[in-house]
Amino acid sequence: MSRSFDQQFDQHGAWRRNFAHRLKWLGSWLRDNDLLDAAVGERLRELESQMRTSKVRVAFVAEFSRGKSELINAIFFAGYGRRVMPASAGRTTMCPTELGYDPAIRPCLRLLPIETRLESASLDTWRGQPERWTEIPVDADDADQLAAAMHKVAEVEWVPLAQARALGFWRDDKPEDNPVADAEGRVEVPRWRHAVLNMPHPLLEQGLVILDTPGLNAIGAEPELTVSLIPQAHAVVFILGADTGVTRSDLAIWREHLVTEGDPSETRLVVLNKIDTLWDSLSQPGQIDAQIERQCANSAEVLGVPRSRVLPVSAQKGLQAKIEHHPALLQSSRLPALEQALGEGLLGRREAVLRRAVDAGVAALRAEATRVLQVRQRDLAEQVLELQGLRGKNGAVIRHMRGRIEQEQADFESSSARILALRSVQSKMMREVHAVLGVTALKEDMARLAQALRASGLKLNVRKVYGSTFDALRRNLHDVQATMAEIQTMLNGTFRQLNAEHGFSLQAPAEPDLREFEAELSRIEQSHLHYLGVGNVLRLAQTEFCHKLVRALASRVRAINDAAVAEVDRWSKAANAQLDVQLRERRRSFVRRLESVERVQSAAGNLDERLEEIAVQEQGLGALQQRLGELTALLTSQEPSTPAAEAAFGQLRVA
């Protein structure tokens, strides 16, 4: 039996919460046993936060009147017993609408006026200026009030042609796509540029973010939508009308905004909506099914996707069936099949990504904690050898041993200058990394593209400048990779020397591979080449449109650079933390060795008693090593969580 998207998302949310709890427990256990250094602690907190706050983004994209908002109602909001998103004949959702939940913000609908398009600030900048938004409180428990608030996203204004052109809703080069002017020469445009609904819906609370986009004109006029919001969605649902198939405007949206080189097809689902328009009482069920299948096959061929990625559905009948609890109608609507595909594909991929992150983090954490335990075991073994060597020795020998330990301690502390020098050079090189991938460098790289776009007349060389800009951005990552290689060589040399001189077990962590960030830059470059094509000649002549395009690209690139810097910072901190831990453990070892000799020397405790104490400590370290393996194995287990497994994890943690 297929599970609805809500059921699959609930299970996904439970899995994430369970992992977050386990990570927190493991952190407490490591801290209680003094096995949690700064770098591992930070990684553990990042993993826990990622599991708790990770967002799953689904974008619904379609031309007007394809039933997009109705499909959102059917999949996510049928439990309200009525429509929440405005869905009626004609244009409904007039501005991009995000639905999500942030507990730090009160439930409300925030609306950004369309006039902000005439200003230079980006959409990300506007998000940080709440005073410019119109805020409408919403009650998530009152379906009527919520639906009334959501109807605001359908509001329009009638503006002069010149203003419509400035806002991006009138294109002289594509008159066939322009709205119809009224008798006074005014044009209908959305009243709002962007809408954000923040409400404690069960799915939204678990991290689901829904992006509802308007039609072709609105998508093309807002570069940030296609440069940032849609590409960052984990799944994109593209909706067609079953009665029309793939129209010219549908194909324009698909080719210009959704299909990019190297983009995995499994992130795109094509929905052939309104199959109920093909339900003909004069036709046999087999004939209707055959007609639906032909439309699906034709749509798949035109869009160039596998037939399995095209799913027929009736959102309206599916919503009706859910509200009226009509199982037969629900099956006829084929909505369950879509929910199954959406849930398994989207959540399966998202869970796999999170699992890989957890596995990598836990492996690093286990290796570091194991290294600390091994250092402690080695120090105890050295103490045993020293104490056993004192059997039958006189006071002079014991005093000599004490002096030898103190000399070792002094020699050890003298190496601090070398460590300080290492850290000074490493810090300097890390500052260079931050400079190469920082905001100032990015502005310089993007400035060349902005200058080319600002040039008057036909921008014949803009593609060349666009390509060279992304080449420069990729070179920045290459330069950072080279700098990390230098740091890695320096760390390996210093660590080998410290290991030889002081018996450390230092091992520089493998430097991060930045090729994935380079690949992401290439995907962005390829996915937005259409903005530089012949079809956008007139738009590129508009200064404000060019500014928007550069701002949107810069915002996306900055996110990639920030992620790369964070990866490099984690690597650098891991190396420093490893050194800090072994320095701390060695200093503790000197203190314990001196205490042991003093106790034997002063006869405060005999030699055998001290050796027995060390044996008990060795047994404790062995138990810690075993428990660490058990706890981390449970975290990385692929088996589903069960009450018995949770109880076992809790017992292991407390033991």
PEPEZI-V507607 format. One record per residue. N is the residue number from 0. PHI is phi in whole degrees, -180 to 180 (* if undefined). Layout:
N|PHI ; N|PHI
//
This chain:
0|* ; 1|-73 ; 2|-104 ; 3|-69 ; 4|-61 ; 5|-58 ; 6|-64 ; 7|-66 ; 8|-70 ; 9|-60 ; 10|-65 ; 11|-62 ; 12|-63 ; 13|-64 ; 14|-62 ; 15|-65 ; 16|-63 ; 17|-62 ; 18|-65 ; 19|-62 ; 20|-62 ; 21|-64 ; 22|-62 ; 23|-64 ; 24|-62 ; 25|-61 ; 26|-60 ; 27|-64 ; 28|-65 ; 29|-63 ; 30|-67 ; 31|-62 ; 32|-103 ; 33|56 ; 34|-115 ; 35|-112 ; 36|-86 ; 37|-62 ; 38|-67 ; 39|-67 ; 40|-62 ; 41|-66 ; 42|-62 ; 43|-64 ; 44|-65 ; 45|-64 ; 46|-65 ; 47|-63 ; 48|-65 ; 49|-62 ; 50|-69 ; 51|-80 ; 52|-111 ; 53|-56 ; 54|-97 ; 55|-115 ; 56|-104 ; 57|-123 ; 58|-105 ; 59|-107 ; 60|-125 ; 61|-170 ; 62|-71 ; 63|-60 ; 64|65 ; 65|-103 ; 66|83 ; 67|-64 ; 68|-65 ; 69|-66 ; 70|-66 ; 71|-62 ; 72|-59 ; 73|-66 ; 74|-80 ; 75|-110 ; 76|-124 ; 77|-63 ; 78|-63 ; 79|-79 ; 80|76 ; 81|-167 ; 82|-73 ; 83|-104 ; 84|-76 ; 85|-64 ; 86|-144 ; 87|-153 ; 88|-63 ; 89|85 ; 90|-81 ; 91|-118 ; 92|-71 ; 93|-98 ; 94|-136 ; 95|-57 ; 96|-128 ; 97|-104 ; 98|-119 ; 99|-161 ; 100|-146 ; 101|-126 ; 102|-61 ; 103|-77 ; 104|-116 ; 105|-68 ; 106|-58 ; 107|-167 ; 108|-110 ; 109|-107 ; 110|-125 ; 111|-99 ; 112|-58 ; 113|-63 ; 114|-64 ; 115|-65 ; 116|-64 ; 117|-82 ; 118|-102 ; 119|-83 ; 120|-68 ; 121|-82 ; 122|-62 ; 123|-62 ; 124|-66 ; 125|-63 ; 126|-59 ; 127|-89 ; 128|-124 ; 129|-60 ; 130|-68 ; 131|-88 ; 132|-97 ; 133|-91 ; 134|-111 ; 135|-121 ; 136|-62 ; 137|-128 ; 138|-114 ; 139|-65 ; 140|-93 ; 141|-113 ; 142|-61 ; 143|-66 ; 144|-65 ; 145|-64 ; 146|-64 ; 147|-64 ; 148|-65 ; 149|-68 ; 150|-67 ; 151|-63 ; 152|-69 ; 153|-94 ; 154|-69 ; 155|-131 ; 156|-133 ; 157|-108 ; 158|-126 ; 159|-60 ; 160|-57 ; 161|-62 ; 162|-70 ; 163|-61 ; 164|-65 ; 165|-65 ; 166|-79 ; 167|96 ; 168|-105 ; 169|-140 ; 170|-121 ; 171|-68 ; 172|-83 ; 173|-134 ; 174|-62 ; 175|-68 ; 176|-94 ; 177|-79 ; 178|-69 ; 179|-81 ; 180|-79 ; 181|-85 ; 182|-62 ; 183|-92 ; 184|78 ; 185|-93 ; 186|-124 ; 187|-81 ; 188|-133 ; 189|-62 ; 190|-77 ; 191|-120 ; 192|-84 ; 193|-155 ; 194|-130 ; 195|-131 ; 196|-98 ; 197|-113 ; 198|-149 ; 199|-82 ; 200|-75 ; 201|-51 ; 202|-73 ; 203|-67 ; 204|-64 ; 205|-87 ; 206|109 ; 207|-75 ; 208|-125 ; 209|-109 ; 210|-114 ; 211|-105 ; 212|-107 ; 213|-83 ; 214|-79 ; 215|-57 ; 216|-58 ; 217|-69 ; 218|-65 ; 219|-66 ; 220|-83 ; 221|-124 ; 222|-55 ; 223|-62 ; 224|-66 ; 225|-90 ; 226|-85 ; 227|-117 ; 228|-67 ; 229|-67 ; 230|-62 ; 231|-85 ; 232|-72 ; 233|-77 ; 234|-150 ; 235|-121 ; 236|-103 ; 237|-102 ; 238|-111 ; 239|-116 ; 240|-96 ; 241|-64 ; 242|-79 ; 243|-111 ; 244|70 ; 245|-88 ; 246|-87 ; 247|-61 ; 248|-71 ; 249|-60 ; 250|-65 ; 251|-64 ; 252|-62 ; 253|-62 ; 254|-74 ; 255|-85 ; 256|-126 ; 257|-119 ; 258|-99 ; 259|-132 ; 260|-65 ; 261|83 ; 262|-81 ; 263|-65 ; 264|-66 ; 265|-70 ; 266|-85 ; 267|-116 ; 268|-116 ; 269|-104 ; 270|-111 ; 271|-95 ; 272|-88 ; 273|68 ; 274|-67 ; 275|-66 ; 276|-70 ; 277|-97 ; 278|-75 ; 279|-110 ; 280|-65 ; 281|-89 ; 282|-107 ; 283|-76 ; 284|-53 ; 285|-63 ; 286|-68 ; 287|-64 ; 288|-61 ; 289|-65 ; 290|-66 ; 291|-63 ; 292|-64 ; 293|-62 ; 294|-63 ; 295|-64 ; 296|-64 ; 297|-63 ; 298|-63 ; 299|-62 ; 300|-67 ; 301|-66 ; 302|-84 ; 303|73 ; 304|-122 ; 305|-61 ; 306|-57 ; 307|-66 ; 308|-89 ; 309|-108 ; 310|-120 ; 311|-81 ; 312|-160 ; 313|-120 ; 314|-63 ; 315|-64 ; 316|-70 ; 317|-65 ; 318|-63 ; 319|-60 ; 320|-64 ; 321|-67 ; 322|-68 ; 323|-91 ; 324|54 ; 325|-116 ; 326|-58 ; 327|-64 ; 328|-66 ; 329|-63 ; 330|-66 ; 331|-65 ; 332|-71 ; 333|63 ; 334|-64 ; 335|-58 ; 336|-65 ; 337|-66 ; 338|-62 ; 339|-63 ; 340|-64 ; 341|-65 ; 342|-67 ; 343|-66 ; 344|-71 ; 345|-66 ; 346|-72 ; 347|-62 ; 348|-66 ; 349|-64 ; 350|-66 ; 351|-64 ; 352|-63 ; 353|-66 ; 354|-62 ; 355|-62 ; 356|-63 ; 357|-65 ; 358|-60 ; 359|-65 ; 360|-65 ; 361|-67 ; 362|-63 ; 363|-65 ; 364|-65 ; 365|-63 ; 366|-63 ; 367|-68 ; 368|-65 ; 369|-63 ; 370|-62 ; 371|-63 ; 372|-63 ; 373|-66 ; 374|-62 ; 375|-65 ; 376|-64 ; 377|-65 ; 378|-63 ; 379|-66 ; 380|-63 ; 381|-65 ; 382|-63 ; 383|-61 ; 384|-61 ; 385|-64 ; 386|-69 ; 387|-64 ; 388|-71 ; 389|-91 ; 390|-60 ; 391|76 ; 392|-88 ; 393|-87 ; 394|-61 ; 395|-64 ; 396|-65 ; 397|-64 ; 398|-65 ; 399|-63 ; 400|-64 ; 401|-61 ; 402|-63 ; 403|-64 ; 404|-64 ; 405|-65 ; 406|-68 ; 407|-60 ; 408|-64 ; 409|-67 ; 410|-63 ; 411|-63 ; 412|-67 ; 413|-68 ; 414|-77 ; 415|-63 ; 416|-64 ; 417|-64 ; 418|-68 ; 419|-63 ; 420|-64 ; 421|-58 ; 422|-70 ; 423|-65 ; 424|-66 ; 425|-61 ; 426|-63 ; 427|-62 ; 428|-69 ; 429|-69 ; 430|-65 ; 431|-64 ; 432|-60 ; 433|-63 ; 434|-69 ; 435|-64 ; 436|-103 ; 437|-84 ; 438|-65 ; 439|-62 ; 440|-63 ; 441|-64 ; 442|-61 ; 443|-66 ; 444|-66 ; 445|-77 ; 446|-64 ; 447|-64 ; 448|-67 ; 449|-61 ; 450|-65 ; 451|-65 ; 452|-74 ; 453|-79 ; 454|-60 ; 455|-76 ; 456|77 ; 457|-68 ; 458|-95 ; 459|-71 ; 460|-101 ; 461|-66 ; 462|-64 ; 463|-65 ; 464|-66 ; 465|-59 ; 466|-64 ; 467|-67 ; 468|-63 ; 469|-72 ; 470|-61 ; 471|-65 ; 472|-64 ; 473|-69 ; 474|-62 ; 475|-58 ; 476|-67 ; 477|-60 ; 478|-62 ; 479|-65 ; 480|-61 ; 481|-65 ; 482|-64 ; 483|-64 ; 484|-63 ; 485|-64 ; 486|-62 ; 487|-61 ; 488|-61 ; 489|-64 ; 490|-64 ; 491|-60 ; 492|-64 ; 493|-67 ; 494|-65 ; 495|-61 ; 496|-66 ; 497|-66 ; 498|-63 ; 499|-69 ; 500|-79 ; 501|-122 ; 502|70 ; 503|-71 ; 504|-124 ; 505|-72 ; 506|-144 ; 507|-62 ; 508|-64 ; 509|-61 ; 510|-68 ; 511|-66 ; 512|-95 ; 513|-92 ; 514|-65 ; 515|-65 ; 516|-69 ; 517|-63 ; 518|-63 ; 519|-66 ; 520|-61 ; 521|-65 ; 522|-65 ; 523|-64 ; 524|-58 ; 525|-69 ; 526|-74 ; 527|-124 ; 528|-63 ; 529|-64 ; 530|-68 ; 531|-100 ; 532|-82 ; 533|-61 ; 534|-65 ; 535|-115 ; 536|-57 ; 537|-70 ; 538|-64 ; 539|-68 ; 540|-80 ; 541|-90 ; 542|-58 ; 543|-66 ; 544|-63 ; 545|-62 ; 546|-60 ; 547|-62 ; 548|-62 ; 549|-65 ; 550|-62 ; 551|-64 ; 552|-63 ; 553|-62 ; 554|-64 ; 555|-69 ; 556|-65 ; 557|-62 ; 558|-62 ; 559|-68 ; 560|-61 ; 561|-61 ; 562|-66 ; 563|-66 ; 564|-63 ; 565|-61 ; 566|-65 ; 567|-66 ; 568|-61 ; 569|-61 ; 570|-63 ; 571|-64 ; 572|-65 ; 573|-63 ; 574|-65 ; 575|-65 ; 576|-65 ; 577|-60 ; 578|-65 ; 579|-60 ; 580|-62 ; 581|-71 ; 582|-63 ; 583|-63 ; 584|-65 ; 585|-66 ; 586|-63 ; 587|-63 ; 588|-63 ; 589|-60 ; 590|-62 ; 591|-66 ; 592|-65 ; 593|-66 ; 594|-63 ; 595|-63 ; 596|-64 ; 597|-62 ; 598|-66 ; 599|-68 ; 600|-65 ; 601|-90 ; 602|63 ; 603|-68 ; 604|-155 ; 605|-78 ; 606|-64 ; 607|-64 ; 608|-62 ; 609|-67 ; 610|-65 ; 611|-65 ; 612|-61 ; 613|-66 ; 614|-62 ; 615|-64 ; 616|-63 ; 617|-63 ; 618|-63 ; 619|-63 ; 620|-65 ; 621|-63 ; 622|-66 ; 623|-62 ; 624|-61 ; 625|-66 ; 626|-68 ; 627|-60 ; 628|-62 ; 629|-67 ; 630|-65 ; 631|-70 ; 632|-65 ; 633|-66 ; 634|-66 ; 635|-95 ; 636|-64 ; 637|-86 ; 638|-73 ; 639|-66 ; 640|-70 ; 641|-133 ; 642|-56 ; 643|-65 ; 644|-65 ; 645|-64 ; 646|-64 ; 647|-63 ; 648|-63 ; 649|-62 ; 650|-67 ; 651|-62 ; 652|-66 ; 653|-76 ; 654|-57
//
